[in-house]
Amino acid sequence: MVIADDHALVRNGLKDIVAAIQGFAVTVVGEAENGVEAISVTKTNQPNLLLLDAGMPLSRGMEVFGEVRRWSPDTSVAVVTGFTSARSLSDWISAGVDGLFIKTCPPQEMAHGFGLLLAGEKYVAEDVVRILGREEETQNISLRERQVLHLIAEGCSNAAIAERLGISAKTVDNHRTRLMAKLNVHSVGQLLAYALKEGLLDSFSQS
């Protein structure tokens, strides 16, 4: 893992959170305090995960993300940002980042999310979901509902979806019910057919 942030205090805090991840023996193989270093350290070490600040000196986070995708395509990238505008967060989602957190997220949630990323999953933090959920989505489908829809498409049960997203099975069932009501469908088959036709799964599809 590589940690890139221009503040040593934040890097040290992230290392403490990484040490609390369950089920993985994680080694931090490099740190960076600016964007150019982040690209170089990631290119050299080819880590399984890069924790990336969205705004650093010398090269902004989005530029770093593009270069990491170019030089270390197997590295998952989790953005840990202090920017909380819906537009900024939405830009990261659109760019295809693997994980998205804001710096006020609880450490326990960060550790859970980082663990999922290390396992090859994607993760968007609850605070990010709440911010983006206030924005209008296609057919008024929230980001969390899109996540649930994508996991339904993978064949996951309510219990499995709940475990992946860190929510209750009852909440998953509520999301499923609201999705069907919003899209005016009456079965999971119809729900998935509509989602595929309208491209609602595209932003979470695996490449």
MIROPA-461699 format. One record per residue: chain; residue number from 0; x, y, z of N, C-alpha, C in turn; residue in one letter. Coordinates in steps of 0.02 Angstrom, whole numbers, padded with zeros to 5 digits. Example, Ala and Ser with C-alpha at 12.3 -4.5 7.8 and 13.67 -1.06 7.14 Angstrom:
<recs>
<rec A; 0; <00660; -00284; 00390>; <00615; -00225; 00390>; <00660; -00165; 00390>; A>;
<rec A; 1; <00642; -00112; 00354>; <00684; -00053; 00357>; <00645; 00002; 00394>; S>;
</recs>
This chain:
<recs>
<rec A; 0; <00042; -00060; 00000>; <00000; 00000; 00000>; <00044; 00062; 00000>; M>;
<rec A; 1; <00020; 00114; -00035>; <00053; 00179; -00034>; <00004; 00230; -00007>; V>;
<rec A; 2; <00028; 00276; 00035>; <-00013; 00329; 00063>; <00014; 00395; 00038>; I>;
<rec A; 3; <-00029; 00435; 00005>; <-00008; 00499; -00023>; <-00051; 00555; 00006>; A>;
<rec A; 4; <-00020; 00598; 00046>; <-00054; 00656; 00073>; <00001; 00706; 00093>; D>;
<rec A; 5; <-00012; 00770; 00083>; <00040; 00820; 00097>; <00047; 00836; 00171>; D>;
<rec A; 6; <00005; 00807; 00214>; <00011; 00818; 00286>; <00033; 00754; 00320>; H>;
<rec A; 7; <00089; 00758; 00356>; <00115; 00699; 00391>; <00066; 00673; 00443>; A>;
<rec A; 8; <00030; 00718; 00475>; <-00019; 00698; 00525>; <-00073; 00653; 00495>; L>;
<rec A; 9; <-00096; 00671; 00436>; <-00146; 00630; 00402>; <-00116; 00563; 00382>; V>;
<rec A; 10; <-00056; 00563; 00354>; <-00024; 00500; 00335>; <-00017; 00453; 00395>; R>;
<rec A; 11; <00004; 00481; 00451>; <00012; 00439; 00511>; <-00055; 00413; 00536>; N>;
<rec A; 12; <-00107; 00455; 00531>; <-00173; 00432; 00551>; <-00199; 00377; 00507>; G>;
<rec A; 13; <-00186; 00383; 00442>; <-00207; 00330; 00396>; <-00169; 00265; 00409>; L>;
<rec A; 14; <-00105; 00271; 00427>; <-00067; 00210; 00443>; <-00096; 00175; 00504>; K>;
<rec A; 15; <-00118; 00214; 00553>; <-00151; 00183; 00612>; <-00215; 00147; 00592>; D>;
<rec A; 16; <-00254; 00178; 00548>; <-00315; 00146; 00525>; <-00300; 00082; 00485>; I>;
<rec A; 17; <-00250; 00085; 00442>; <-00230; 00027; 00403>; <-00210; -00031; 00449>; V>;
<rec A; 18; <-00177; -00014; 00504>; <-00155; -00067; 00551>; <-00214; -00102; 00583>; A>;
<rec A; 19; <-00273; -00070; 00582>; <-00333; -00099; 00613>; <-00375; -00139; 00564>; A>;
<rec A; 20; <-00355; -00145; 00501>; <-00393; -00183; 00452>; <-00393; -00256; 00471>; I>;
<rec A; 21; <-00451; -00286; 00472>; <-00458; -00356; 00490>; <-00447; -00401; 00430>; Q>;
<rec A; 22; <-00410; -00455; 00439>; <-00403; -00506; 00388>; <-00348; -00495; 00338>; G>;
<rec A; 23; <-00310; -00441; 00344>; <-00255; -00428; 00298>; <-00193; -00406; 00336>; F>;
<rec A; 24; <-00136; -00433; 00316>; <-00072; -00409; 00341>; <-00047; -00357; 00292>; A>;
<rec A; 25; <-00059; -00293; 00307>; <-00047; -00240; 00259>; <00021; -00207; 00273>; V>;
<rec A; 26; <00060; -00199; 00221>; <00125; -00165; 00226>; <00121; -00100; 00186>; T>;
<rec A; 27; <00138; -00045; 00219>; <00143; 00019; 00185>; <00212; 00023; 00153>; V>;
<rec A; 28; <00215; 00017; 00087>; <00280; 00013; 00052>; <00305; 00081; 00031>; V>;
<rec A; 29; <00264; 00133; 00038>; <00287; 00199; 00019>; <00239; 00254; 00041>; G>;
<rec A; 30; <00267; 00314; 00049>; <00227; 00373; 00064>; <00246; 00429; 00016>; E>;
<rec A; 31; <00200; 00475; 00007>; <00213; 00533; -00037>; <00180; 00594; -00008>; A>;
<rec A; 32; <00214; 00652; -00015>; <00186; 00714; 00012>; <00168; 00764; -00043>; E>;
<rec A; 33; <00175; 00742; -00106>; <00151; 00783; -00161>; <00132; 00737; -00219>; N>;
<rec A; 34; <00100; 00766; -00269>; <00074; 00725; -00324>; <00127; 00691; -00365>; G>;
<rec A; 35; <00182; 00724; -00378>; <00236; 00694; -00417>; <00265; 00634; -00380>; V>;
<rec A; 36; <00276; 00641; -00315>; <00300; 00584; -00276>; <00250; 00527; -00276>; E>;
<rec A; 37; <00186; 00543; -00273>; <00135; 00491; -00273>; <00138; 00449; -00336>; A>;
<rec A; 38; <00147; 00482; -00393>; <00152; 00445; -00456>; <00215; 00402; -00457>; I>;
<rec A; 39; <00270; 00431; -00436>; <00334; 00396; -00438>; <00335; 00335; -00392>; S>;
<rec A; 40; <00312; 00345; -00329>; <00313; 00290; -00280>; <00265; 00234; -00302>; V>;
<rec A; 41; <00208; 00253; -00329>; <00161; 00202; -00352>; <00188; 00164; -00412>; T>;
<rec A; 42; <00217; 00200; -00459>; <00246; 00168; -00518>; <00301; 00119; -00499>; K>;
<rec A; 43; <00342; 00138; -00451>; <00398; 00096; -00430>; <00376; 00034; -00392>; T>;
<rec A; 44; <00327; 00043; -00346>; <00308; -00012; -00301>; <00249; -00053; -00325>; N>;
<rec A; 45; <00209; -00027; -00372>; <00150; -00064; -00397>; <00108; -00092; -00339>; Q>;
<rec A; 46; <00086; -00050; -00292>; <00049; -00075; -00234>; <-00020; -00099; -00253>; P>;
<rec A; 47; <-00050; -00139; -00209>; <-00119; -00161; -00222>; <-00169; -00105; -00208>; N>;
<rec A; 48; <-00149; -00055; -00167>; <-00194; -00001; -00149>; <-00156; 00064; -00139>; L>;
<rec A; 49; <-00181; 00118; -00167>; <-00155; 00185; -00156>; <-00209; 00226; -00121>; L>;
<rec A; 50; <-00191; 00254; -00062>; <-00235; 00302; -00028>; <-00213; 00371; -00050>; L>;
<rec A; 51; <-00256; 00408; -00084>; <-00237; 00469; -00118>; <-00276; 00529; -00094>; L>;
<rec A; 52; <-00240; 00581; -00074>; <-00272; 00645; -00059>; <-00293; 00679; -00124>; D>;
<rec A; 53; <-00351; 00711; -00124>; <-00376; 00741; -00186>; <-00339; 00804; -00206>; A>;
<rec A; 54; <-00309; 00840; -00157>; <-00276; 00902; -00174>; <-00207; 00906; -00143>; G>;
<rec A; 55; <-00156; 00895; -00183>; <-00087; 00897; -00159>; <-00045; 00945; -00202>; M>;
<rec A; 56; <00011; 00968; -00177>; <00055; 01010; -00218>; <00083; 00973; -00278>; P>;
<rec A; 57; <00103; 01010; -00328>; <00140; 00988; -00388>; <00096; 00952; -00439>; L>;
<rec A; 58; <00052; 00909; -00417>; <00007; 00875; -00464>; <-00057; 00859; -00427>; S>;
<rec A; 59; <-00114; 00883; -00452>; <-00178; 00874; -00418>; <-00199; 00801; -00420>; R>;
<rec A; 60; <-00245; 00785; -00374>; <-00266; 00716; -00367>; <-00291; 00683; -00429>; G>;
<rec A; 61; <-00330; 00718; -00470>; <-00358; 00688; -00531>; <-00302; 00672; -00580>; M>;
<rec A; 62; <-00250; 00715; -00583>; <-00193; 00702; -00627>; <-00155; 00641; -00603>; E>;
<rec A; 63; <-00145; 00636; -00537>; <-00111; 00578; -00508>; <-00150; 00514; -00525>; V>;
<rec A; 64; <-00216; 00517; -00517>; <-00258; 00459; -00530>; <-00249; 00435; -00602>; F>;
<rec A; 65; <-00249; 00482; -00649>; <-00240; 00464; -00719>; <-00173; 00431; -00732>; G>;
<rec A; 66; <-00120; 00457; -00702>; <-00053; 00429; -00712>; <-00046; 00360; -00678>; E>;
<rec A; 67; <-00078; 00352; -00621>; <-00076; 00287; -00587>; <-00112; 00235; -00629>; V>;
<rec A; 68; <-00168; 00253; -00658>; <-00203; 00207; -00702>; <-00159; 00187; -00762>; R>;
<rec A; 69; <-00118; 00234; -00784>; <-00074; 00221; -00841>; <-00015; 00176; -00822>; R>;
<rec A; 70; <00017; 00191; -00766>; <00079; 00157; -00749>; <00072; 00099; -00701>; W>;
<rec A; 71; <00016; 00096; -00665>; <00005; 00042; -00617>; <-00068; 00022; -00620>; S>;
<rec A; 72; <-00091; -00008; -00675>; <-00163; -00019; -00686>; <-00195; -00067; -00637>; P>;
<rec A; 73; <-00155; -00109; -00604>; <-00184; -00156; -00556>; <-00191; -00127; -00486>; D>;
<rec A; 74; <-00169; -00065; -00477>; <-00174; -00033; -00412>; <-00244; -00003; -00403>; T>;
<rec A; 75; <-00278; -00024; -00350>; <-00341; 00008; -00332>; <-00326; 00076; -00301>; S>;
<rec A; 76; <-00368; 00124; -00315>; <-00357; 00192; -00290>; <-00417; 00213; -00247>; V>;
<rec A; 77; <-00402; 00231; -00185>; <-00452; 00258; -00139>; <-00436; 00331; -00127>; A>;
<rec A; 78; <-00480; 00376; -00144>; <-00470; 00447; -00131>; <-00496; 00463; -00061>; V>;
<rec A; 79; <-00454; 00495; -00022>; <-00472; 00517; 00046>; <-00466; 00594; 00045>; V>;
<rec A; 80; <-00522; 00628; 00043>; <-00521; 00699; 00027>; <-00553; 00742; 00081>; T>;
<rec A; 81; <-00531; 00804; 00085>; <-00563; 00853; 00128>; <-00616; 00893; 00092>; G>;
<rec A; 82; <-00620; 00884; 00025>; <-00671; 00920; -00015>; <-00738; 00884; -00007>; F>;
<rec A; 83; <-00790; 00923; 00009>; <-00855; 00891; 00022>; <-00910; 00916; -00025>; T>;
<rec A; 84; <-00892; 00951; -00078>; <-00944; 00973; -00125>; <-00968; 00913; -00165>; S>;
<rec A; 85; <-01033; 00912; -00179>; <-01062; 00857; -00217>; <-01029; 00852; -00286>; A>;
<rec A; 86; <-01015; 00910; -00316>; <-00985; 00910; -00383>; <-00917; 00877; -00382>; R>;
<rec A; 87; <-00875; 00895; -00334>; <-00808; 00865; -00329>; <-00812; 00790; -00319>; S>;
<rec A; 88; <-00855; 00769; -00273>; <-00862; 00697; -00259>; <-00890; 00660; -00320>; L>;
<rec A; 89; <-00938; 00691; -00353>; <-00967; 00659; -00412>; <-00916; 00651; -00467>; S>;
<rec A; 90; <-00870; 00700; -00473>; <-00817; 00696; -00524>; <-00774; 00634; -00512>; D>;
<rec A; 91; <-00759; 00619; -00449>; <-00719; 00560; -00433>; <-00756; 00495; -00450>; W>;
<rec A; 92; <-00821; 00494; -00435>; <-00861; 00436; -00453>; <-00860; 00426; -00528>; I>;
<rec A; 93; <-00870; 00480; -00565>; <-00871; 00476; -00638>; <-00803; 00455; -00666>; S>;
<rec A; 94; <-00749; 00474; -00633>; <-00682; 00456; -00655>; <-00668; 00381; -00647>; A>;
<rec A; 95; <-00707; 00348; -00603>; <-00699; 00276; -00594>; <-00654; 00257; -00537>; G>;
<rec A; 96; <-00647; 00302; -00487>; <-00605; 00285; -00430>; <-00635; 00224; -00394>; V>;
<rec A; 97; <-00592; 00184; -00362>; <-00615; 00123; -00330>; <-00646; 00135; -00262>; D>;
<rec A; 98; <-00621; 00184; -00226>; <-00648; 00200; -00160>; <-00650; 00275; -00150>; G>;
<rec A; 99; <-00698; 00299; -00111>; <-00704; 00371; -00100>; <-00724; 00384; -00028>; L>;
<rec A; 100; <-00683; 00422; 00007>; <-00693; 00438; 00077>; <-00681; 00512; 00088>; F>;
<rec A; 101; <-00716; 00542; 00137>; <-00696; 00609; 00159>; <-00662; 00602; 00226>; I>;
<rec A; 102; <-00620; 00651; 00243>; <-00575; 00643; 00300>; <-00610; 00643; 00367>; K>;
<rec A; 103; <-00674; 00659; 00369>; <-00713; 00656; 00430>; <-00746; 00588; 00440>; T>;
<rec A; 104; <-00736; 00541; 00394>; <-00765; 00474; 00402>; <-00738; 00441; 00465>; C>;
<rec A; 105; <-00780; 00402; 00501>; <-00756; 00367; 00560>; <-00700; 00319; 00542>; P>;
<rec A; 106; <-00649; 00313; 00584>; <-00593; 00267; 00570>; <-00616; 00195; 00558>; P>;
<rec A; 107; <-00668; 00173; 00596>; <-00691; 00104; 00588>; <-00719; 00093; 00518>; Q>;
<rec A; 108; <-00754; 00143; 00492>; <-00781; 00136; 00424>; <-00725; 00137; 00373>; E>;
<rec A; 109; <-00675; 00180; 00384>; <-00618; 00181; 00337>; <-00584; 00113; 00336>; M>;
<rec A; 110; <-00572; 00084; 00395>; <-00538; 00019; 00398>; <-00580; -00034; 00362>; A>;
<rec A; 111; <-00646; -00032; 00372>; <-00690; -00080; 00337>; <-00686; -00070; 00262>; H>;
<rec A; 112; <-00690; -00007; 00240>; <-00688; 00008; 00169>; <-00621; -00011; 00137>; G>;
<rec A; 113; <-00566; 00005; 00172>; <-00500; -00013; 00145>; <-00494; -00089; 00138>; F>;
<rec A; 114; <-00521; -00126; 00187>; <-00519; -00198; 00182>; <-00556; -00225; 00121>; G>;
<rec A; 115; <-00614; -00195; 00106>; <-00651; -00216; 00047>; <-00612; -00200; -00017>; L>;
<rec A; 116; <-00579; -00143; -00018>; <-00539; -00125; -00076>; <-00481; -00174; -00086>; L>;
<rec A; 117; <-00449; -00194; -00031>; <-00395; -00242; -00035>; <-00420; -00310; -00060>; L>;
<rec A; 118; <-00485; -00323; -00049>; <-00515; -00386; -00072>; <-00541; -00380; -00144>; A>;
<rec A; 119; <-00529; -00322; -00176>; <-00549; -00314; -00245>; <-00617; -00283; -00256>; G>;
<rec A; 120; <-00649; -00260; -00201>; <-00714; -00229; -00207>; <-00706; -00153; -00217>; E>;
<rec A; 121; <-00763; -00120; -00225>; <-00765; -00047; -00224>; <-00801; -00024; -00161>; K>;
<rec A; 122; <-00787; 00037; -00139>; <-00821; 00061; -00079>; <-00828; 00137; -00081>; Y>;
<rec A; 123; <-00889; 00161; -00068>; <-00903; 00232; -00061>; <-00929; 00243; 00010>; V>;
<rec A; 124; <-00897; 00288; 00046>; <-00913; 00298; 00116>; <-00983; 00327; 00126>; A>;
<rec A; 125; <-01011; 00312; 00185>; <-01079; 00335; 00200>; <-01086; 00411; 00195>; E>;
<rec A; 126; <-01038; 00448; 00220>; <-01042; 00521; 00217>; <-01044; 00545; 00145>; D>;
<rec A; 127; <-01005; 00512; 00102>; <-01006; 00529; 00030>; <-01074; 00514; 00000>; V>;
<rec A; 128; <-01101; 00456; 00018>; <-01167; 00437; -00008>; <-01220; 00488; 00013>; V>;
<rec A; 129; <-01215; 00511; 00076>; <-01264; 00560; 00100>; <-01259; 00625; 00060>; R>;
<rec A; 130; <-01198; 00647; 00047>; <-01188; 00709; 00009>; <-01215; 00702; -00062>; I>;
<rec A; 131; <-01197; 00647; -00094>; <-01219; 00637; -00163>; <-01293; 00621; -00167>; L>;
<rec A; 132; <-01319; 00591; -00114>; <-01390; 00574; -00113>; <-01435; 00634; -00115>; G>;
<rec A; 133; <-01408; 00693; -00098>; <-01447; 00754; -00102>; <-01452; 00780; -00173>; R>;
<rec A; 134; <-01410; 00754; -00216>; <-01412; 00775; -00286>; <-01461; 00731; -00325>; E>;
<rec A; 135; <-01492; 00759; -00374>; <-01538; 00719; -00415>; <-01499; 00671; -00458>; E>;
<rec A; 136; <-01519; 00608; -00458>; <-01490; 00557; -00500>; <-01541; 00539; -00555>; E>;
<rec A; 137; <-01518; 00503; -00605>; <-01563; 00480; -00657>; <-01620; 00441; -00626>; T>;
<rec A; 138; <-01682; 00461; -00643>; <-01743; 00431; -00616>; <-01743; 00435; -00540>; Q>;
<rec A; 139; <-01708; 00485; -00512>; <-01706; 00496; -00440>; <-01677; 00435; -00403>; N>;
<rec A; 140; <-01632; 00398; -00436>; <-01600; 00341; -00404>; <-01538; 00365; -00367>; I>;
<rec A; 141; <-01534; 00353; -00302>; <-01478; 00376; -00262>; <-01416; 00333; -00275>; S>;
<rec A; 142; <-01359; 00359; -00255>; <-01297; 00321; -00262>; <-01300; 00255; -00225>; L>;
<rec A; 143; <-01327; 00255; -00164>; <-01331; 00192; -00126>; <-01377; 00143; -00161>; R>;
<rec A; 144; <-01433; 00167; -00188>; <-01478; 00123; -00224>; <-01444; 00093; -00286>; E>;
<rec A; 145; <-01401; 00133; -00319>; <-01363; 00106; -00376>; <-01316; 00052; -00353>; R>;
<rec A; 146; <-01284; 00062; -00295>; <-01239; 00010; -00269>; <-01278; -00054; -00255>; Q>;
<rec A; 147; <-01336; -00047; -00224>; <-01377; -00106; -00209>; <-01398; -00139; -00275>; V>;
<rec A; 148; <-01418; -00100; -00324>; <-01440; -00127; -00388>; <-01384; -00166; -00421>; L>;
<rec A; 149; <-01323; -00138; -00419>; <-01266; -00173; -00449>; <-01254; -00240; -00415>; H>;
<rec A; 150; <-01258; -00242; -00349>; <-01246; -00304; -00313>; <-01303; -00354; -00323>; L>;
<rec A; 151; <-01364; -00330; -00331>; <-01419; -00375; -00350>; <-01404; -00407; -00417>; I>;
<rec A; 152; <-01378; -00366; -00464>; <-01361; -00391; -00530>; <-01307; -00444; -00528>; A>;
<rec A; 153; <-01263; -00440; -00477>; <-01212; -00492; -00468>; <-01239; -00555; -00437>; E>;
<rec A; 154; <-01303; -00554; -00417>; <-01334; -00613; -00387>; <-01327; -00617; -00312>; G>;
<rec A; 155; <-01308; -00561; -00281>; <-01298; -00561; -00208>; <-01365; -00562; -00171>; C>;
<rec A; 156; <-01367; -00597; -00115>; <-01426; -00596; -00072>; <-01427; -00532; -00031>; S>;
<rec A; 157; <-01484; -00519; 00003>; <-01488; -00460; 00047>; <-01433; -00462; 00100>; N>;
<rec A; 158; <-01421; -00521; 00128>; <-01371; -00528; 00180>; <-01301; -00513; 00154>; A>;
<rec A; 159; <-01286; -00537; 00094>; <-01220; -00526; 00064>; <-01211; -00452; 00047>; A>;
<rec A; 160; <-01264; -00420; 00021>; <-01260; -00349; 00005>; <-01250; -00308; 00070>; I>;
<rec A; 161; <-01287; -00327; 00122>; <-01280; -00292; 00186>; <-01209; -00296; 00212>; A>;
<rec A; 162; <-01177; -00354; 00206>; <-01109; -00363; 00230>; <-01060; -00320; 00190>; E>;
<rec A; 163; <-01068; -00319; 00124>; <-01022; -00281; 00082>; <-01028; -00206; 00095>; R>;
<rec A; 164; <-01089; -00181; 00105>; <-01100; -00109; 00111>; <-01099; -00085; 00184>; L>;
<rec A; 165; <-01096; -00132; 00231>; <-01094; -00113; 00301>; <-01160; -00085; 00327>; G>;
<rec A; 166; <-01216; -00111; 00299>; <-01282; -00090; 00321>; <-01322; -00153; 00340>; I>;
<rec A; 167; <-01382; -00143; 00366>; <-01422; -00200; 00386>; <-01459; -00231; 00326>; S>;
<rec A; 168; <-01477; -00295; 00334>; <-01515; -00329; 00281>; <-01583; -00295; 00271>; A>;
<rec A; 169; <-01612; -00269; 00326>; <-01676; -00234; 00321>; <-01668; -00171; 00279>; K>;
<rec A; 170; <-01613; -00135; 00287>; <-01600; -00075; 00247>; <-01593; -00093; 00173>; T>;
<rec A; 171; <-01558; -00149; 00160>; <-01552; -00172; 00091>; <-01621; -00186; 00061>; V>;
<rec A; 172; <-01662; -00219; 00100>; <-01730; -00235; 00075>; <-01770; -00172; 00062>; D>;
<rec A; 173; <-01760; -00121; 00105>; <-01794; -00057; 00093>; <-01770; -00024; 00028>; N>;
<rec A; 174; <-01704; -00027; 00016>; <-01677; 00001; -00046>; <-01707; -00036; -00107>; H>;
<rec A; 175; <-01711; -00102; -00102>; <-01738; -00142; -00157>; <-01811; -00123; -00171>; R>;
<rec A; 176; <-01850; -00116; -00117>; <-01920; -00098; -00124>; <-01929; -00029; -00156>; T>;
<rec A; 177; <-01888; 00019; -00133>; <-01892; 00087; -00161>; <-01871; 00087; -00235>; R>;
<rec A; 178; <-01820; 00048; -00252>; <-01799; 00044; -00322>; <-01856; 00020; -00366>; L>;
<rec A; 179; <-01889; -00033; -00344>; <-01943; -00061; -00384>; <-02001; -00011; -00390>; M>;
<rec A; 180; <-02014; 00026; -00336>; <-02068; 00075; -00339>; <-02050; 00134; -00385>; A>;
<rec A; 181; <-01988; 00158; -00380>; <-01966; 00215; -00421>; <-01967; 00197; -00496>; K>;
<rec A; 182; <-01949; 00135; -00511>; <-01943; 00114; -00581>; <-02007; 00081; -00606>; L>;
<rec A; 183; <-02056; 00074; -00561>; <-02121; 00046; -00579>; <-02113; -00024; -00609>; N>;
<rec A; 184; <-02076; -00066; -00575>; <-02069; -00136; -00595>; <-02092; -00180; -00537>; V>;
<rec A; 185; <-02104; -00244; -00551>; <-02136; -00287; -00502>; <-02098; -00351; -00487>; H>;
<rec A; 186; <-02039; -00357; -00515>; <-01998; -00416; -00501>; <-01925; -00396; -00509>; S>;
<rec A; 187; <-01881; -00438; -00480>; <-01810; -00425; -00486>; <-01788; -00429; -00559>; V>;
<rec A; 188; <-01817; -00476; -00596>; <-01801; -00483; -00667>; <-01816; -00419; -00705>; G>;
<rec A; 189; <-01876; -00390; -00693>; <-01894; -00327; -00726>; <-01848; -00271; -00704>; Q>;
<rec A; 190; <-01830; -00271; -00640>; <-01785; -00220; -00613>; <-01718; -00221; -00649>; L>;
<rec A; 191; <-01689; -00280; -00657>; <-01624; -00286; -00690>; <-01629; -00271; -00764>; L>;
<rec A; 192; <-01683; -00292; -00796>; <-01691; -00278; -00867>; <-01694; -00202; -00879>; A>;
<rec A; 193; <-01731; -00166; -00837>; <-01735; -00094; -00843>; <-01667; -00061; -00830>; Y>;
<rec A; 194; <-01632; -00085; -00779>; <-01568; -00056; -00761>; <-01517; -00064; -00817>; A>;
<rec A; 195; <-01516; -00123; -00848>; <-01470; -00135; -00903>; <-01487; -00092; -00963>; L>;
<rec A; 196; <-01552; -00086; -00978>; <-01574; -00047; -01036>; <-01556; 00027; -01028>; K>;
<rec A; 197; <-01563; 00053; -00967>; <-01551; 00124; -00954>; <-01479; 00141; -00935>; E>;
<rec A; 198; <-01437; 00089; -00929>; <-01366; 00101; -00913>; <-01354; 00119; -00840>; G>;
<rec A; 199; <-01401; 00101; -00796>; <-01393; 00119; -00726>; <-01338; 00081; -00690>; L>;
<rec A; 200; <-01314; 00027; -00721>; <-01260; -00012; -00690>; <-01191; 00008; -00716>; L>;
<rec A; 201; <-01189; 00049; -00767>; <-01125; 00064; -00801>; <-01073; 00092; -00754>; D>;
<rec A; 202; <-01092; 00139; -00710>; <-01042; 00173; -00668>; <-01011; 00129; -00616>; S>;
<rec A; 203; <-01041; 00068; -00605>; <-01011; 00022; -00557>; <-00989; -00043; -00589>; F>;
<rec A; 204; <-00988; -00045; -00655>; <-00968; -00108; -00688>; <-00893; -00118; -00681>; S>;
<rec A; 205; <-00873; -00181; -00677>; <-00803; -00198; -00669>; <-00768; -00196; -00737>; Q>;
<rec A; 206; <-00709; -00167; -00741>; <-00672; -00166; -00804>; <-00620; -00220; -00804>; S>;
</recs>
